[in-house]
C-alpha cells in the first residue's frame, strides 16, 4: 500500500459519501414533500384525531342570566381498535373508537330551570355510527350556529337530577383526547375505562396518567378514577406507530459513510498484515456495492415490506462484495475479513436503526470492538515499511 493509493481510496470514500448525501436528501424529499397532503387524505378517508369534550350545561333561571351547570358524575367506557395504514413512505396509526358515557347533573337552585346540554363532536372529519345523545328521555337536535353541535333542553325541578347518555362508534387518527373543559374545571365522581387491543401506547403532553393499568389478552385496560379533581390537563392516548420506511432509509443513507469507513479501514489494515494489496479500482467497486444496498433499499420499501426490503438489499450487497473479492483475491479473504466485516459494519449497523434509541450505542460498541481487534492485530506491523514507496525496477533491454 503506497501513499498515492491511500489518497485515491480516500477520494473514492469522499465521492461515495457525497452520493449517499444526495440519496438521503432525495429520500427525505420523497417522504415529506407530500406529507401534509397524504395526512389530509388519510384523515378524509378514515378520520382525523379526536378530542371528545365533556358535555356543557347551561341553566336558564327565570328572571336571571343563565348559569353554567356542573357534572356530578361521569361514567365512561372507550374501546379502541388499532389499524395501521400506509400512504407513500409513511405509516399512519388509524383506529376505531367505541365511546359510551353516562353523565348526571343536578339543578342546584331553588327554582325550576331549563337545562340546555350541548355536545361538540370530537372531530368534524369523521363519521358517527350507532349515535345516541339523550338527556333523560329527550333526544338531541342539531344547533346550526354552534359549529354543528348537538343540543337538548329539559326542565328540571329544584334539586332534581338528570342523566345524559352519549354513545357512538367512530374512526380517528394518531391520538385520542378527552377534554374536561376550558381552563381549570372541577371534576367529580369521574371514571373512564379505556380498553385497547395494542400495547406500546404513549400519553401526550399535558395529559393525566391513568390511575391503574391492567394487561389483557388483547392489550391493556386503562383506568382514570377521580373523586374530586381540579385540573386543566386532559386525558389522552397516543397510538403506537410503526417504523416509517422513508425516514429510516434516509437516516441509513446519511449514516452509511461511517460503515464504509470502518470497512475500508479493515481491508487496508488486514491487507497490510497479509500482504494483500488491493488496487483503488477494487475499492471503487466495493464502495459501489455498499451504495447498492442503500439505493435498492430506498426503492424496494415503496413496494415491499420494510423487513423484507432490508433482507433482500443485504443479500444483494453481500453477494456483490464476496463474489467480487473471491475472484480478485480468494474465497477465504472474501468471506473473512471482507464478508464478515461488511456484515458487521453495513448490515448490523444498519439494523440498529430498527431499535429506536439504541442506534448510537450499538454503533459505539461495534466501533470500540473493531478498534481493539485492529490494534492488537497490527501491534507489531512496521507501518514505515508498509507505506514505503517502492521503486520500479527498469525493464531489461530486449536482446538484439
Order of alpha helices (4+ residues) and beta strands (2+ residues): alpha-alpha-beta-beta-beta-beta-beta-beta-beta-beta-beta-beta-beta-beta-beta-beta-beta-beta-alpha-alpha-alpha-alpha-alpha
